[in-house]
């Protein structure tokens, strides 16, 4: 400014007067800007956190997933909180060092802040990865999460079993897994689909689906209903098995009778065939026998079909009973075999949406902070730059502040 | 240079740091304690702790303790606005499931509110909108 004044011609003017600059607020412009920005950020994050709180507590009662349901590990969240608090502290120390004109020390603390921020993001990435491995994504098609055990869930299971079994067969890996997948498909998924098709009582349909999801994923919310239905169904199919066996016996003896009769007819026909010149009576007898043979043949086929149907049903029931005898209802199949099947988690999709949105925006802020650190790390961090570090520090503390609320809300509630 | 009026506050900041760590530990302990038997108590405790931590960060780390009155102009309206923002969401979104009709309940993100027994007949299936109540063919 003084340079300008000297070269300017007004220096000769006598009436020149200087305007005195009076800042509206007694703080540097940069700091004012950061604070104005932060006050909009407060509203931005309170909109996100507020929506989360309102959606969470307004969800159908008892449905919001617990941290355990969505595989959130509380202590990992606590570690991350600790990391961010440490980074808030180190940036404060960096500002203090800069105010004392110790550029080297200020840089050291700032670099440590950067590292801590990077650790936070690393842990976050690990957590996201773990969510993804459980099939928890913000939305379909990658998300394998369903809000309730309904027909949509059932058809997703059917499709998944079919496609995965095909893929496993082609790749020819993990044969034991393929075996259990096929068993799940036959004795759980397809069985349930058939049962649902057979009854029009929606209560039974819904209970059958709850049993299905409970056996696969063991969500405690369905435990009671699943056990109730399994008891009911086991009784039903055991008596059905007895009924089938009772029906099989007469059917088989009937088949035997038909076989005997057919043999007799064949013997008679053979005897008739040996006679060269047949009488009229013999000719009639021959055609009668042929007619009877065709009739009995038809009866035999129908009884054979009936037996096959009964045997098939018996096999299905026996398979289902064996499956439940082999795999206890208390231990979820997913835990034992890691089949990555679609699963049911009430309000799970709303949970995933809010979780990824909140932590995603927070992580984005952390990332921007890290970039800012990298940029100022290249500068000389003496007293003149203390204000700059303070401004970035204000932003960084705000990021920490958001996490202070997110940690209990997401991990501990 | 402003070295003349520099006050070293490292010790104060260290105390604040340890307070923050301690409060985090308490918050973590609350989550696993008997307080969560009545979740509202546990949640309240955790939110109180979070607010205390937030205040510590704002007052000391963000230097608001040493700023002049302009701090109120920026922080109080923002705090009020954000509180109101949350409150106005409650009637429409927070209480959204309170008056769901049975037909709407069927499409909710959870079926936990509709407990069924084996003998239940489905209210919706046999309700006023079921097929049975539609005019029969050939009745004209």
Boltz contact constraints between the chains, C-beta under 6 A:
constraints:
  - contact:
      token1: [A, 25]
      token2: [B, 70]
      max_distance: 6.0
  - contact:
      token1: [A, 26]
      token2: [B, 68]
      max_distance: 6.0
  - contact:
      token1: [A, 35]
      token2: [B, 74]
      max_distance: 6.0
  - contact:
      token1: [A, 39]
      token2: [B, 74]
      max_distance: 6.0
  - contact:
      token1: [A, 39]
      token2: [B, 78]
      max_distance: 6.0
  - contact:
      token1: [A, 42]
      token2: [B, 78]
      max_distance: 6.0
  - contact:
      token1: [A, 42]
      token2: [B, 82]
      max_distance: 6.0
  - contact:
      token1: [A, 43]
      token2: [B, 81]
      max_distance: 6.0
  - contact:
      token1: [A, 43]
      token2: [B, 82]
      max_distance: 6.0
  - contact:
      token1: [A, 46]
      token2: [B, 82]
      max_distance: 6.0
  - contact:
      token1: [A, 46]
      token2: [B, 85]
      max_distance: 6.0
  - contact:
      token1: [A, 47]
      token2: [B, 85]
      max_distance: 6.0
  - contact:
      token1: [A, 50]
      token2: [B, 85]
      max_distance: 6.0
  - contact:
      token1: [A, 50]
      token2: [B, 86]
      max_distance: 6.0
  - contact:
      token1: [A, 54]
      token2: [B, 89]
      max_distance: 6.0
  - contact:
      token1: [A, 54]
      token2: [B, 90]
      max_distance: 6.0
  - contact:
      token1: [A, 54]
      token2: [B, 93]
      max_distance: 6.0
  - contact:
      token1: [A, 54]
      token2: [B, 94]
      max_distance: 6.0
  - contact:
      token1: [A, 58]
      token2: [B, 93]
      max_distance: 6.0
  - contact:
      token1: [A, 58]
      token2: [B, 94]
      max_distance: 6.0
  - contact:
      token1: [A, 58]
      token2: [B, 96]
      max_distance: 6.0
  - contact:
      token1: [A, 60]
      token2: [B, 97]
      max_distance: 6.0
  - contact:
      token1: [A, 60]
      token2: [B, 108]
      max_distance: 6.0
  - contact:
      token1: [A, 60]
      token2: [B, 110]
      max_distance: 6.0
  - contact:
      token1: [A, 60]
      token2: [B, 113]
      max_distance: 6.0
  - contact:
      token1: [A, 62]
      token2: [B, 112]
      max_distance: 6.0
  - contact:
      token1: [A, 63]
      token2: [B, 110]
      max_distance: 6.0
  - contact:
      token1: [A, 63]
      token2: [B, 112]
      max_distance: 6.0
  - contact:
      token1: [A, 78]
      token2: [B, 28]
      max_distance: 6.0
  - contact:
      token1: [A, 81]
      token2: [B, 24]
      max_distance: 6.0
  - contact:
      token1: [A, 85]
      token2: [B, 20]
      max_distance: 6.0
  - contact:
      token1: [A, 88]
      token2: [B, 61]
      max_distance: 6.0
  - contact:
      token1: [A, 89]
      token2: [B, 17]
      max_distance: 6.0
  - contact:
      token1: [A, 92]
      token2: [B, 13]
      max_distance: 6.0
  - contact:
      token1: [A, 92]
      token2: [B, 61]
      max_distance: 6.0
  - contact:
      token1: [A, 96]
      token2: [B, 10]
      max_distance: 6.0
  - contact:
      token1: [A, 99]
      token2: [B, 6]
      max_distance: 6.0
  - contact:
      token1: [A, 147]
      token2: [B, 109]
      max_distance: 6.0
  - contact:
      token1: [A, 148]
      token2: [B, 110]
      max_distance: 6.0
  - contact:
      token1: [A, 148]
      token2: [B, 111]
      max_distance: 6.0
  - contact:
      token1: [A, 202]
      token2: [B, 122]
      max_distance: 6.0
  - contact:
      token1: [A, 202]
      token2: [B, 125]
      max_distance: 6.0
  - contact:
      token1: [A, 203]
      token2: [B, 116]
      max_distance: 6.0
  - contact:
      token1: [A, 203]
      token2: [B, 120]
      max_distance: 6.0
  - contact:
      token1: [A, 206]
      token2: [B, 116]
      max_distance: 6.0
  - contact:
      token1: [A, 232]
      token2: [B, 118]
      max_distance: 6.0
  - contact:
      token1: [A, 346]
      token2: [B, 110]
      max_distance: 6.0
  - contact:
      token1: [A, 346]
      token2: [B, 112]
      max_distance: 6.0
  - contact:
      token1: [A, 347]
      token2: [B, 109]
      max_distance: 6.0
  - contact:
      token1: [A, 347]
      token2: [B, 110]
      max_distance: 6.0
  - contact:
      token1: [A, 383]
      token2: [B, 1]
      max_distance: 6.0
  - contact:
      token1: [A, 394]
      token2: [B, 62]
      max_distance: 6.0
  - contact:
      token1: [A, 397]
      token2: [B, 57]
      max_distance: 6.0
  - contact:
      token1: [A, 397]
      token2: [B, 61]
      max_distance: 6.0
  - contact:
      token1: [A, 397]
      token2: [B, 62]
      max_distance: 6.0
  - contact:
      token1: [A, 401]
      token2: [B, 54]
      max_distance: 6.0
  - contact:
      token1: [A, 401]
      token2: [B, 57]
      max_distance: 6.0
  - contact:
      token1: [A, 404]
      token2: [B, 50]
      max_distance: 6.0
  - contact:
      token1: [A, 404]
      token2: [B, 53]
      max_distance: 6.0
  - contact:
      token1: [A, 404]
      token2: [B, 54]
      max_distance: 6.0
  - contact:
      token1: [A, 405]
      token2: [B, 50]
      max_distance: 6.0
  - contact:
      token1: [A, 408]
      token2: [B, 27]
      max_distance: 6.0
  - contact:
      token1: [A, 408]
      token2: [B, 46]
      max_distance: 6.0
  - contact:
      token1: [A, 408]
      token2: [B, 50]
      max_distance: 6.0
  - contact:
      token1: [A, 412]
      token2: [B, 31]
      max_distance: 6.0
  - contact:
      token1: [A, 412]
      token2: [B, 46]
      max_distance: 6.0
  - contact:
      token1: [A, 413]
      token2: [B, 43]
      max_distance: 6.0
